[in-house]
Amino acid sequence: MLEWILILLAVAAVAGLLGMGGLQGAALTGAKWLAIIALVIFLLVLFGVIAIA
C-alpha cells in the first residue's frame, strides 16, 4: 500500500510541474485516502497486539 501512495505522490508532483491541475488533485486525493487507510490499519494492529499482550 505504501508503494501505491508513493506512486500517486510522484504522479501528482509530475502533473503539478506540467500544469495538469485535475490530474494532480485526483492523485493527491487518492494518496491521501490510501495514507488514511494505512494509518487506520496500523493503529488497529498496534492496539490489537497491545490488548492481546
Buried (B, 14 or more C-beta within 10 A) or exposed (E): EEEEBEBBBEBBEEBBEEEBEEBBEBBBEBBBEBBEEBEEEEEEEEEEEEEEE
